[in-house]
Amino acid sequence: MKIFLTGGSGFVGQSITPILIANGHEVMAIARSEKAAAKIRKVGAVPVMDDLINLSANTEQAMAECRVIIPAAAHMDFT
């Protein structure tokens, strides 16, 4: 099953993606930067370049291909 994940490069996303893949799922995840995309690739998911604040048709198309959407993104401010 295809799963779309927000927050794929974050702590939760990087933790659950390998579990989802090990259970036979294909994971796609939003990446705002190339650094985030590299983290997503490293755990075995397919990055979708976009930003949650201003979603593009790119993300809409990726989400339409998936049966499940997992919202794992969070606004973090450590200052």
All heavy atoms as a GROMACS GRO file, in nm:
protein
  578
    1MET      N    1   0.085  -0.117   0.000
    1MET     CA    2   0.000   0.000   0.000
    1MET      C    3   0.090   0.124   0.000
    1MET      O    4   0.192   0.127   0.067
    1MET     CB    5  -0.088  -0.004   0.126
    1MET     CG    6  -0.164   0.123   0.147
    1MET     SD    7  -0.269   0.135   0.296
    1MET     CE    8  -0.274  -0.024   0.365
    2LYS      N    9   0.048   0.226  -0.073
    2LYS     CA   10   0.122   0.353  -0.074
    2LYS      C   11   0.073   0.441   0.041
    2LYS      O   12  -0.048   0.455   0.061
    2LYS     CB   13   0.101   0.427  -0.205
    2LYS     CG   14   0.185   0.376  -0.319
    2LYS     CD   15   0.176   0.471  -0.436
    2LYS     CE   16   0.263   0.424  -0.549
    2LYS     NZ   17   0.262   0.518  -0.661
    3ILE      N   18   0.169   0.497   0.113
    3ILE     CA   19   0.140   0.583   0.227
    3ILE      C   20   0.208   0.717   0.206
    3ILE      O   21   0.326   0.722   0.170
    3ILE     CB   22   0.188   0.518   0.358
    3ILE    CG1   23   0.112   0.387   0.381
    3ILE    CG2   24   0.172   0.613   0.475
    3ILE    CD1   25   0.161   0.306   0.498
    4PHE      N   26   0.135   0.825   0.230
    4PHE     CA   27   0.191   0.960   0.222
    4PHE      C   28   0.215   1.008   0.364
    4PHE      O   29   0.129   0.997   0.450
    4PHE     CB   30   0.097   1.055   0.149
    4PHE     CG   31   0.161   1.185   0.115
    4PHE    CD1   32   0.231   1.200  -0.003
    4PHE    CD2   33   0.156   1.291   0.203
    4PHE    CE1   34   0.293   1.320  -0.034
    4PHE    CE2   35   0.217   1.412   0.174
    4PHE     CZ   36   0.286   1.425   0.054
    5LEU      N   37   0.334   1.064   0.387
    5LEU     CA   38   0.375   1.104   0.520
    5LEU      C   39   0.420   1.250   0.521
    5LEU      O   40   0.503   1.289   0.440
    5LEU     CB   41   0.490   1.014   0.564
    5LEU     CG   42   0.556   1.034   0.698
    5LEU    CD1   43   0.458   1.006   0.812
    5LEU    CD2   44   0.677   0.942   0.711
    6THR      N   45   0.362   1.328   0.610
    6THR     CA   46   0.416   1.462   0.632
    6THR      C   47   0.516   1.448   0.746
    6THR      O   48   0.501   1.361   0.832
    6THR     CB   49   0.307   1.564   0.669
    6THR    OG1   50   0.250   1.530   0.795
    6THR    CG2   51   0.199   1.571   0.561
    7GLY      N   52   0.618   1.529   0.747
    7GLY     CA   53   0.719   1.520   0.852
    7GLY      C   54   0.812   1.402   0.836
    7GLY      O   55   0.869   1.351   0.932
    8GLY      N   56   0.830   1.357   0.714
    8GLY     CA   57   0.913   1.239   0.688
    8GLY      C   58   1.059   1.254   0.725
    8GLY      O   59   1.126   1.156   0.756
    9SER      N   60   1.111   1.376   0.728
    9SER     CA   61   1.252   1.396   0.762
    9SER      C   62   1.270   1.425   0.911
    9SER      O   63   1.383   1.438   0.958
    9SER     CB   64   1.312   1.509   0.680
    9SER     OG   65   1.248   1.632   0.712
   10GLY      N   66   1.161   1.432   0.985
   10GLY     CA   67   1.168   1.460   1.127
   10GLY      C   68   1.189   1.335   1.211
   10GLY      O   69   1.199   1.224   1.160
   11PHE      N   70   1.192   1.354   1.342
   11PHE     CA   71   1.217   1.244   1.435
   11PHE      C   72   1.114   1.132   1.419
   11PHE      O   73   1.150   1.015   1.404
   11PHE     CB   74   1.217   1.296   1.579
   11PHE     CG   75   1.238   1.189   1.682
   11PHE    CD1   76   1.365   1.137   1.702
   11PHE    CD2   77   1.132   1.140   1.755
   11PHE    CE1   78   1.385   1.037   1.796
   11PHE    CE2   79   1.151   1.040   1.848
   11PHE     CZ   80   1.278   0.988   1.869
   12VAL      N   81   0.987   1.165   1.423
   12VAL     CA   82   0.882   1.064   1.412
   12VAL      C   83   0.883   1.000   1.273
   12VAL      O   84   0.880   0.878   1.259
   12VAL     CB   85   0.743   1.123   1.444
   12VAL    CG1   86   0.632   1.022   1.417
   12VAL    CG2   87   0.738   1.171   1.589
   13GLY      N   88   0.890   1.084   1.170
   13GLY     CA   89   0.889   1.032   1.034
   13GLY      C   90   1.003   0.937   1.004
   13GLY      O   91   0.983   0.831   0.944
   14GLN      N   92   1.124   0.972   1.049
   14GLN     CA   93   1.239   0.886   1.026
   14GLN      C   94   1.232   0.757   1.108
   14GLN      O   95   1.294   0.658   1.073
   14GLN     CB   96   1.369   0.960   1.060
   14GLN     CG   97   1.403   1.069   0.959
   14GLN     CD   98   1.535   1.133   0.990
   14GLN    OE1   99   1.640   1.076   0.960
   14GLN    NE2  100   1.530   1.250   1.054
   15SER      N  101   1.154   0.760   1.215
   15SER     CA  102   1.138   0.641   1.299
   15SER      C  103   1.034   0.544   1.244
   15SER      O  104   1.054   0.422   1.249
   15SER     CB  105   1.099   0.681   1.442
   15SER     OG  106   1.201   0.760   1.501
   16ILE      N  107   0.925   0.597   1.190
   16ILE     CA  108   0.819   0.507   1.144
   16ILE      C  109   0.835   0.462   0.998
   16ILE      O  110   0.786   0.356   0.963
   16ILE     CB  111   0.678   0.567   1.165
   16ILE    CG1  112   0.657   0.693   1.082
   16ILE    CG2  113   0.652   0.593   1.311
   16ILE    CD1  114   0.514   0.747   1.087
   17THR      N  115   0.907   0.539   0.917
   17THR     CA  116   0.922   0.501   0.776
   17THR      C  117   0.985   0.364   0.758
   17THR      O  118   0.932   0.282   0.683
   17THR     CB  119   1.000   0.609   0.699
   17THR    OG1  120   0.925   0.731   0.702
   17THR    CG2  121   1.024   0.569   0.555
   18PRO      N  122   1.096   0.332   0.826
   18PRO     CA  123   1.153   0.196   0.808
   18PRO      C  124   1.058   0.084   0.851
   18PRO      O  125   1.056  -0.023   0.790
   18PRO     CB  126   1.278   0.198   0.897
   18PRO     CG  127   1.313   0.341   0.912
   18PRO     CD  128   1.182   0.415   0.910
   19ILE      N  129   0.976   0.111   0.952
   19ILE     CA  130   0.879   0.011   0.997
   19ILE      C  131   0.772  -0.010   0.889
   19ILE      O  132   0.735  -0.124   0.858
   19ILE     CB  133   0.814   0.055   1.130
   19ILE    CG1  134   0.920   0.061   1.240
   19ILE    CG2  135   0.699  -0.038   1.168
   19ILE    CD1  136   0.876   0.133   1.366
   20LEU      N  137   0.724   0.100   0.832
   20LEU     CA  138   0.623   0.090   0.726
   20LEU      C  139   0.679   0.014   0.606
   20LEU      O  140   0.612  -0.074   0.549
   20LEU     CB  141   0.576   0.229   0.684
   20LEU     CG  142   0.499   0.308   0.789
   20LEU    CD1  143   0.482   0.453   0.745
   20LEU    CD2  144   0.364   0.244   0.817
   21ILE      N  145   0.802   0.045   0.567
   21ILE     CA  146   0.864  -0.020   0.452
   21ILE      C  147   0.888  -0.168   0.481
   21ILE      O  148   0.863  -0.253   0.395
   21ILE     CB  149   0.994   0.054   0.412
   21ILE    CG1  150   0.957   0.192   0.355
   21ILE    CG2  151   1.074  -0.028   0.312
   21ILE    CD1  152   1.074   0.284   0.333
   22ALA      N  153   0.933  -0.199   0.602
   22ALA     CA  154   0.956  -0.340   0.640
   22ALA      C  155   0.827  -0.420   0.635
   22ALA      O  156   0.830  -0.543   0.616
   22ALA     CB  157   1.018  -0.347   0.779
   23ASN      N  158   0.714  -0.353   0.650
   23ASN     CA  159   0.584  -0.420   0.644
   23ASN      C  160   0.524  -0.416   0.504
   23ASN      O  161   0.404  -0.440   0.487
   23ASN     CB  162   0.489  -0.358   0.746
   23ASN     CG  163   0.519  -0.407   0.886
   23ASN    OD1  164   0.487  -0.520   0.918
   23ASN    ND2  165   0.584  -0.326   0.966
   24GLY      N  166   0.606  -0.383   0.404
   24GLY     CA  167   0.564  -0.392   0.265
   24GLY      C  168   0.499  -0.270   0.205
   24GLY      O  169   0.443  -0.277   0.096
   25HIS      N  170   0.504  -0.157   0.275
   25HIS     CA  171   0.441  -0.036   0.222
   25HIS      C  172   0.542   0.050   0.147
   25HIS      O  173   0.660   0.050   0.176
   25HIS     CB  174   0.381   0.046   0.337
   25HIS     CG  175   0.281  -0.032   0.417
   25HIS    ND1  176   0.160  -0.070   0.366
   25HIS    CD2  177   0.287  -0.078   0.543
   25HIS    CE1  178   0.094  -0.138   0.458
   25HIS    NE2  179   0.169  -0.145   0.567
   26GLU      N  180   0.491   0.125   0.050
   26GLU     CA  181   0.570   0.225  -0.021
   26GLU      C  182   0.538   0.358   0.044
   26GLU      O  183   0.421   0.392   0.062
   26GLU     CB  184   0.533   0.228  -0.169
   26GLU     CG  185   0.613   0.328  -0.248
   26GLU     CD  186   0.573   0.331  -0.395
   26GLU    OE1  187   0.509   0.235  -0.443
   26GLU    OE2  188   0.606   0.431  -0.461
   27VAL      N  189   0.641   0.434   0.081
   27VAL     CA  190   0.620   0.560   0.153
   27VAL      C  191   0.668   0.678   0.069
   27VAL      O  192   0.779   0.676   0.015
   27VAL     CB  193   0.694   0.559   0.289
   27VAL    CG1  194   0.675   0.691   0.363
   27VAL    CG2  195   0.647   0.442   0.375
   28MET      N  196   0.583   0.780   0.061
   28MET     CA  197   0.618   0.907  -0.002
   28MET      C  198   0.609   1.013   0.109
   28MET      O  199   0.518   1.006   0.192
   28MET     CB  200   0.520   0.940  -0.114
   28MET     CG  201   0.514   0.834  -0.222
   28MET     SD  202   0.382   0.866  -0.340
   28MET     CE  203   0.468   0.976  -0.450
   29ALA      N  204   0.703   1.108   0.110
   29ALA     CA  205   0.704   1.208   0.217
   29ALA      C  206   0.743   1.345   0.165
   29ALA      O  207   0.828   1.357   0.077
   29ALA     CB  208   0.800   1.165   0.327
   30ILE      N  209   0.682   1.447   0.222
   30ILE     CA  210   0.713   1.586   0.184
   30ILE      C  211   0.853   1.623   0.229
   30ILE      O  212   0.893   1.592   0.342
   30ILE     CB  213   0.611   1.684   0.244
   30ILE    CG1  214   0.479   1.673   0.171
   30ILE    CG2  215   0.661   1.828   0.238
   30ILE    CD1  216   0.375   1.772   0.216
   31ALA      N  217   0.925   1.693   0.143
   31ALA     CA  218   1.057   1.746   0.175
   31ALA      C  219   1.062   1.892   0.133
   31ALA      O  220   1.033   1.924   0.018
   31ALA     CB  221   1.166   1.667   0.102
   32ARG      N  222   1.097   1.980   0.226
   32ARG     CA  223   1.108   2.123   0.194
   32ARG      C  224   1.243   2.160   0.136
   32ARG      O  225   1.257   2.265   0.074
   32ARG     CB  226   1.086   2.208   0.319
   32ARG     CG  227   0.944   2.216   0.362
   32ARG     CD  228   0.926   2.318   0.470
   32ARG     NE  229   1.014   2.288   0.582
   32ARG     CZ  230   1.007   2.346   0.699
   32ARG    NH1  231   0.917   2.437   0.721
   32ARG    NH2  232   1.089   2.312   0.796
   33SER      N  233   1.344   2.079   0.160
   33SER     CA  234   1.480   2.112   0.114
   33SER      C  235   1.549   1.985   0.067
   33SER      O  236   1.502   1.874   0.092
   33SER     CB  237   1.560   2.172   0.230
   33SER     OG  238   1.581   2.074   0.331
   34GLU      N  239   1.662   2.002   0.001
   34GLU     CA  240   1.740   1.887  -0.042
   34GLU      C  241   1.794   1.810   0.078
   34GLU      O  242   1.804   1.688   0.075
   34GLU     CB  243   1.854   1.930  -0.135
   34GLU     CG  244   1.928   1.812  -0.197
   34GLU     CD  245   1.837   1.708  -0.263
   34GLU    OE1  246   1.746   1.744  -0.339
   34GLU    OE2  247   1.858   1.586  -0.239
   35LYS      N  248   1.825   1.880   0.186
   35LYS     CA  249   1.871   1.814   0.309
   35LYS      C  250   1.761   1.722   0.363
   35LYS      O  251   1.788   1.608   0.401
   35LYS     CB  252   1.909   1.919   0.413
   35LYS     CG  253   1.963   1.862   0.541
   35LYS     CD  254   2.003   1.974   0.637
   35LYS     CE  255   2.048   1.919   0.770
   35LYS     NZ  256   2.085   2.024   0.865
   36ALA      N  257   1.637   1.770   0.365
   36ALA     CA  258   1.524   1.689   0.410
   36ALA      C  259   1.502   1.572   0.315
   36ALA      O  260   1.476   1.459   0.358
   36ALA     CB  261   1.398   1.773   0.421
   37ALA      N  262   1.513   1.597   0.185
   37ALA     CA  263   1.494   1.490   0.085
   37ALA      C  264   1.599   1.379   0.105
   37ALA      O  265   1.566   1.261   0.093
   37ALA     CB  266   1.503   1.547  -0.056
   38ALA      N  267   1.722   1.417   0.136
   38ALA     CA  268   1.827   1.318   0.160
   38ALA      C  269   1.795   1.231   0.281
   38ALA      O  270   1.816   1.108   0.278
   38ALA     CB  271   1.961   1.387   0.179
   39LYS      N  272   1.741   1.291   0.387
   39LYS     CA  273   1.701   1.214   0.506
   39LYS      C  274   1.589   1.116   0.472
   39LYS      O  275   1.589   1.002   0.517
   39LYS     CB  276   1.654   1.308   0.617
   39LYS     CG  277   1.764   1.386   0.683
   39LYS     CD  278   1.705   1.474   0.793
   39LYS     CE  279   1.810   1.557   0.861
   39LYS     NZ  280   1.754   1.638   0.970
   40ILE      N  281   1.495   1.162   0.390
   40ILE     CA  282   1.382   1.077   0.350
   40ILE      C  283   1.431   0.960   0.265
   40ILE      O  284   1.390   0.846   0.286
   40ILE     CB  285   1.276   1.162   0.277
   40ILE    CG1  286   1.210   1.257   0.378
   40ILE    CG2  287   1.174   1.076   0.206
   40ILE    CD1  288   1.127   1.368   0.317
   41ARG      N  289   1.520   0.988   0.170
   41ARG     CA  290   1.576   0.881   0.086
   41ARG      C  291   1.653   0.780   0.171
   41ARG      O  292   1.648   0.660   0.147
   41ARG     CB  293   1.668   0.938  -0.021
   41ARG     CG  294   1.598   0.996  -0.139
   41ARG     CD  295   1.697   1.033  -0.250
   41ARG     NE  296   1.646   1.146  -0.322
   41ARG     CZ  297   1.677   1.274  -0.300
   41ARG    NH1  298   1.764   1.306  -0.207
   41ARG    NH2  299   1.624   1.370  -0.371
   42LYS      N  300   1.728   0.832   0.270
   42LYS     CA  301   1.812   0.747   0.355
   42LYS      C  302   1.731   0.641   0.428
   42LYS      O  303   1.779   0.530   0.450
   42LYS     CB  304   1.889   0.833   0.455
   42LYS     CG  305   1.988   0.757   0.540
   42LYS     CD  306   2.065   0.849   0.631
   42LYS     CE  307   2.162   0.770   0.716
   42LYS     NZ  308   2.238   0.857   0.806
   43VAL      N  309   1.608   0.672   0.466
   43VAL     CA  310   1.524   0.574   0.536
   43VAL      C  311   1.437   0.493   0.440
   43VAL      O  312   1.356   0.412   0.483
   43VAL     CB  313   1.439   0.639   0.648
   43VAL    CG1  314   1.527   0.692   0.759
   43VAL    CG2  315   1.347   0.747   0.594
   44GLY      N  316   1.453   0.518   0.309
   44GLY     CA  317   1.388   0.434   0.209
   44GLY      C  318   1.260   0.488   0.147
   44GLY      O  319   1.194   0.417   0.071
   45ALA      N  320   1.224   0.611   0.178
   45ALA     CA  321   1.102   0.669   0.123
   45ALA      C  322   1.133   0.753  -0.001
   45ALA      O  323   1.249   0.783  -0.030
   45ALA     CB  324   1.032   0.754   0.227
   46VAL      N  325   1.028   0.792  -0.071
   46VAL     CA  326   1.040   0.876  -0.190
   46VAL      C  327   1.004   1.020  -0.150
   46VAL      O  328   0.893   1.046  -0.104
   46VAL     CB  329   0.943   0.829  -0.300
   46VAL    CG1  330   0.947   0.921  -0.420
   46VAL    CG2  331   0.974   0.686  -0.339
   47PRO      N  332   1.098   1.114  -0.164
   47PRO     CA  333   1.067   1.253  -0.129
   47PRO      C  334   0.979   1.320  -0.233
   47PRO      O  335   0.993   1.296  -0.353
   47PRO     CB  336   1.204   1.321  -0.122
   47PRO     CG  337   1.294   1.237  -0.204
   47PRO     CD  338   1.237   1.098  -0.204
   48VAL      N  339   0.888   1.404  -0.185
   48VAL     CA  340   0.804   1.487  -0.269
   48VAL      C  341   0.837   1.631  -0.232
   48VAL      O  342   0.807   1.675  -0.121
   48VAL     CB  343   0.653   1.459  -0.244
   48VAL    CG1  344   0.567   1.553  -0.326
   48VAL    CG2  345   0.621   1.313  -0.274
   49MET      N  346   0.902   1.702  -0.321
   49MET     CA  347   0.948   1.837  -0.291
   49MET      C  348   0.829   1.934  -0.283
   49MET      O  349   0.757   1.950  -0.380
   49MET     CB  350   1.049   1.886  -0.396
   49MET     CG  351   1.175   1.801  -0.403
   49MET     SD  352   1.262   1.779  -0.247
   49MET     CE  353   1.322   1.944  -0.215
   50ASP      N  354   0.810   1.991  -0.164
   50ASP     CA  355   0.699   2.084  -0.144
   50ASP      C  356   0.710   2.145  -0.005
   50ASP      O  357   0.802   2.116   0.070
   50ASP     CB  358   0.565   2.014  -0.162
   50ASP     CG  359   0.459   2.105  -0.222
   50ASP    OD1  360   0.477   2.228  -0.220
   50ASP    OD2  361   0.359   2.053  -0.271
   51ASP      N  362   0.612   2.226   0.029
   51ASP     CA  363   0.605   2.291   0.160
   51ASP      C  364   0.462   2.282   0.209
   51ASP      O  365   0.369   2.315   0.135
   51ASP     CB  366   0.648   2.438   0.146
   51ASP     CG  367   0.667   2.506   0.279
   51ASP    OD1  368   0.589   2.479   0.373
   51ASP    OD2  369   0.758   2.588   0.291
   52LEU      N  370   0.442   2.238   0.331
   52LEU     CA  371   0.306   2.222   0.384
   52LEU      C  372   0.227   2.352   0.388
   52LEU      O  373   0.105   2.352   0.383
   52LEU     CB  374   0.312   2.165   0.527
   52LEU     CG  375   0.329   2.016   0.538
   52LEU    CD1  376   0.344   1.976   0.685
   52LEU    CD2  377   0.212   1.942   0.476
   53ILE      N  378   0.296   2.464   0.397
   53ILE     CA  379   0.229   2.593   0.405
   53ILE      C  380   0.165   2.632   0.271
   53ILE      O  381   0.064   2.700   0.267
   53ILE     CB  382   0.326   2.703   0.454
   53ILE    CG1  383   0.367   2.671   0.598
   53ILE    CG2  384   0.264   2.841   0.445
   53ILE    CD1  385   0.475   2.759   0.653
   54ASN      N  386   0.224   2.587   0.162
   54ASN     CA  387   0.176   2.624   0.029
   54ASN      C  388   0.186   2.502  -0.063
   54ASN      O  389   0.275   2.496  -0.147
   54ASN     CB  390   0.257   2.742  -0.024
   54ASN     CG  391   0.200   2.799  -0.151
   54ASN    OD1  392   0.084   2.778  -0.183
   54ASN    ND2  393   0.281   2.871  -0.225
   55LEU      N  394   0.096   2.407  -0.047
   55LEU     CA  395   0.103   2.283  -0.124
   55LEU      C  396   0.079   2.307  -0.273
   55LEU      O  397  -0.005   2.386  -0.311
   55LEU     CB  398  -0.001   2.183  -0.072
   55LEU     CG  399   0.023   2.130   0.069
   55LEU    CD1  400  -0.091   2.038   0.109
   55LEU    CD2  401   0.156   2.059   0.080
   56SER      N  402   0.154   2.234  -0.353
   56SER     CA  403   0.142   2.246  -0.498
   56SER      C  404   0.069   2.125  -0.556
   56SER      O  405   0.037   2.030  -0.485
   56SER     CB  406   0.282   2.255  -0.560
   56SER     OG  407   0.348   2.130  -0.546
   57ALA      N  408   0.048   2.130  -0.684
   57ALA     CA  409  -0.014   2.018  -0.755
   57ALA      C  410   0.072   1.893  -0.742
   57ALA      O  411   0.022   1.780  -0.746
   57ALA     CB  412  -0.036   2.054  -0.902
   58ASN      N  413   0.203   1.911  -0.725
   58ASN     CA  414   0.296   1.800  -0.706
   58ASN      C  415   0.253   1.714  -0.587
   58ASN      O  416   0.245   1.592  -0.596
   58ASN     CB  417   0.436   1.859  -0.683
   58ASN     CG  418   0.545   1.756  -0.684
   58ASN    OD1  419   0.539   1.658  -0.757
   58ASN    ND2  420   0.646   1.779  -0.604
   59THR      N  421   0.220   1.778  -0.476
   59THR     CA  422   0.179   1.705  -0.356
   59THR      C  423   0.039   1.649  -0.373
   59THR      O  424   0.011   1.536  -0.331
   59THR     CB  425   0.185   1.796  -0.232
   59THR    OG1  426   0.322   1.834  -0.213
   59THR    CG2  427   0.136   1.727  -0.108
   60GLU      N  428  -0.051   1.725  -0.434
   60GLU     CA  429  -0.187   1.675  -0.456
   60GLU      C  430  -0.184   1.546  -0.537
   60GLU      O  431  -0.256   1.451  -0.507
   60GLU     CB  432  -0.270   1.780  -0.528
   60GLU     CG  433  -0.309   1.897  -0.441
   60GLU     CD  434  -0.398   1.996  -0.513
   60GLU    OE1  435  -0.479   1.954  -0.598
   60GLU    OE2  436  -0.386   2.116  -0.484
   61GLN      N  437  -0.099   1.541  -0.639
   61GLN     CA  438  -0.089   1.422  -0.722
   61GLN      C  439  -0.033   1.305  -0.641
   61GLN      O  440  -0.083   1.194  -0.648
   61GLN     CB  441  -0.001   1.447  -0.844
   61GLN     CG  442   0.012   1.326  -0.934
   61GLN     CD  443   0.096   1.353  -1.056
   61GLN    OE1  444   0.130   1.466  -1.086
   61GLN    NE2  445   0.131   1.249  -1.127
   62ALA      N  446   0.071   1.331  -0.561
   62ALA     CA  447   0.131   1.225  -0.479
   62ALA      C  448   0.030   1.172  -0.378
   62ALA      O  449   0.017   1.050  -0.358
   62ALA     CB  450   0.256   1.277  -0.408
   63MET      N  451  -0.045   1.262  -0.314
   63MET     CA  452  -0.146   1.220  -0.217
   63MET      C  453  -0.256   1.138  -0.283
   63MET      O  454  -0.306   1.041  -0.224
   63MET     CB  455  -0.206   1.340  -0.146
   63MET     CG  456  -0.117   1.403  -0.045
   63MET     SD  457  -0.204   1.542   0.034
   63MET     CE  458  -0.096   1.575   0.172
   64ALA      N  459  -0.293   1.174  -0.404
   64ALA     CA  460  -0.398   1.102  -0.475
   64ALA      C  461  -0.358   0.957  -0.505
   64ALA      O  462  -0.444   0.870  -0.517
   64ALA     CB  463  -0.434   1.174  -0.605
   65GLU      N  464  -0.229   0.931  -0.514
   65GLU     CA  465  -0.178   0.796  -0.540
   65GLU      C  466  -0.177   0.709  -0.415
   65GLU      O  467  -0.160   0.588  -0.424
   65GLU     CB  468  -0.036   0.803  -0.595
   65GLU     CG  469  -0.022   0.869  -0.730
   65GLU     CD  470   0.122   0.881  -0.773
   65GLU    OE1  471   0.208   0.803  -0.724
   65GLU    OE2  472   0.151   0.970  -0.855
   66CYS      N  473  -0.193   0.770  -0.298
   66CYS     CA  474  -0.179   0.698  -0.171
   66CYS      C  475  -0.315   0.666  -0.110
   66CYS      O  476  -0.410   0.742  -0.123
   66CYS     CB  477  -0.097   0.782  -0.074
   66CYS     SG  478   0.072   0.812  -0.132
   67ARG      N  479  -0.320   0.554  -0.039
   67ARG     CA  480  -0.444   0.514   0.030
   67ARG      C  481  -0.448   0.570   0.171
   67ARG      O  482  -0.556   0.579   0.231
   67ARG     CB  483  -0.453   0.362   0.035
   67ARG     CG  484  -0.479   0.302  -0.102
   67ARG     CD  485  -0.511   0.157  -0.096
   67ARG     NE  486  -0.630   0.135  -0.015
   67ARG     CZ  487  -0.662   0.017   0.036
   67ARG    NH1  488  -0.586  -0.087   0.015
   67ARG    NH2  489  -0.771   0.004   0.108
   68VAL      N  490  -0.333   0.600   0.228
   68VAL     CA  491  -0.325   0.646   0.367
   68VAL      C  492  -0.237   0.770   0.372
   68VAL      O  493  -0.135   0.778   0.305
   68VAL     CB  494  -0.265   0.536   0.458
   68VAL    CG1  495  -0.242   0.587   0.598
   68VAL    CG2  496  -0.354   0.413   0.460
   69ILE      N  497  -0.277   0.866   0.455
   69ILE     CA  498  -0.196   0.985   0.481
   69ILE      C  499  -0.170   0.989   0.631
   69ILE      O  500  -0.263   0.984   0.712
   69ILE     CB  501  -0.265   1.113   0.435
   69ILE    CG1  502  -0.289   1.109   0.284
   69ILE    CG2  503  -0.183   1.236   0.474
   69ILE    CD1  504  -0.373   1.222   0.230
   70ILE      N  505  -0.042   0.997   0.668
   70ILE     CA  506  -0.004   1.005   0.809
   70ILE      C  507   0.052   1.144   0.835
   70ILE      O  508   0.157   1.180   0.782
   70ILE     CB  509   0.100   0.898   0.846
   70ILE    CG1  510   0.043   0.758   0.822
   70ILE    CG2  511   0.143   0.915   0.992
   70ILE    CD1  512   0.142   0.647   0.843
   71PRO      N  513  -0.016   1.224   0.917
   71PRO     CA  514   0.035   1.358   0.949
   71PRO      C  515   0.132   1.352   1.067
   71PRO      O  516   0.093   1.342   1.182
   71PRO     CB  517  -0.093   1.435   0.987
   71PRO     CG  518  -0.185   1.330   1.041
   71PRO     CD  519  -0.150   1.201   0.970
   72ALA      N  520   0.261   1.355   1.035
   72ALA     CA  521   0.364   1.347   1.139
   72ALA      C  522   0.445   1.476   1.148
   72ALA      O  523   0.545   1.481   1.219
   72ALA     CB  524   0.456   1.229   1.112
   73ALA      N  525   0.404   1.580   1.078
   73ALA     CA  526   0.477   1.707   1.081
   73ALA      C  527   0.435   1.787   1.203
   73ALA      O  528   0.321   1.778   1.249
   73ALA     CB  529   0.447   1.787   0.954
   74ALA      N  530   0.530   1.864   1.253
   74ALA     CA  531   0.501   1.951   1.368
   74ALA      C  532   0.589   2.074   1.358
   74ALA      O  533   0.702   2.068   1.308
   74ALA     CB  534   0.530   1.878   1.498
   75HIS      N  535   0.538   2.184   1.406
   75HIS     CA  536   0.617   2.306   1.410
   75HIS      C  537   0.702   2.301   1.537
   75HIS      O  538   0.652   2.287   1.647
   75HIS     CB  539   0.528   2.430   1.414
   75HIS     CG  540   0.606   2.557   1.430
   75HIS    ND1  541   0.684   2.608   1.330
   75HIS    CD2  542   0.618   2.641   1.536
   75HIS    CE1  543   0.741   2.718   1.372
   75HIS    NE2  544   0.703   2.739   1.498
   76MET      N  545   0.833   2.306   1.518
   76MET     CA  546   0.925   2.299   1.633
   76MET      C  547   1.005   2.428   1.640
   76MET      O  548   1.058   2.474   1.539
   76MET     CB  549   1.020   2.180   1.617
   76MET     CG  550   0.949   2.046   1.603
   76MET     SD  551   0.851   2.000   1.745
   76MET     CE  552   0.977   1.964   1.862
   77ASP      N  553   1.016   2.485   1.759
   77ASP     CA  554   1.096   2.605   1.779
   77ASP      C  555   1.175   2.586   1.908
   77ASP      O  556   1.119   2.583   2.016
   77ASP     CB  557   1.006   2.728   1.791
   77ASP     CG  558   1.085   2.857   1.797
   77ASP    OD1  559   1.210   2.852   1.794
   77ASP    OD2  560   1.020   2.962   1.804
   78PHE      N  561   1.304   2.566   1.893
   78PHE     CA  562   1.390   2.540   2.009
   78PHE      C  563   1.457   2.665   2.063
   78PHE      O  564   1.546   2.656   2.144
   78PHE     CB  565   1.496   2.436   1.971
   78PHE     CG  566   1.438   2.303   1.936
   78PHE    CD1  567   1.432   2.261   1.805
   78PHE    CD2  568   1.386   2.220   2.036
   78PHE    CE1  569   1.376   2.137   1.772
   78PHE    CE2  570   1.331   2.098   2.004
   78PHE     CZ  571   1.326   2.055   1.871
   79THR      N  572   1.413   2.785   2.017
   79THR     CA  573   1.476   2.907   2.065
   79THR      C  574   1.398   2.968   2.179
   79THR      O  575   1.286   2.939   2.205
   79THR     CB  576   1.487   3.011   1.953
   79THR    OG1  577   1.358   3.041   1.902
   79THR    CG2  578   1.576   2.960   1.843
   0.00000   0.00000   0.00000
